[in-house]
Amino acid sequence: MSEPISPITGIIAEDQVFLDFGEHEGKSVLEICDTEPEFYDFLINQKTSGLCRIKRNSNKIFTLFMEPAH
């Protein structure tokens, strides 16, 4: 049975993507899902709106970051 696709990280496991902003910086998306469900829903909305993205840093860690306000 395959793993479900995350609404935030897609095919990358949620425990492998870490927030790169705000008071939750350094926490994994999975940790946010488990401890802050309202913020997790906010991240889903931001991702759906194209306001947050995942990037892979030079140290090979995936981070979720917010697009700067225009």
Secondary structure as UniProt FT lines:
FT   TURN            7..9
FT   HELIX           14..16
FT   STRAND          17..19
FT   TURN            23..26
FT   HELIX           29..35
FT   HELIX           37..48
FT   TURN            49..50
FT   STRAND          52..56
FT   TURN            58..59
FT   STRAND          62..66
//
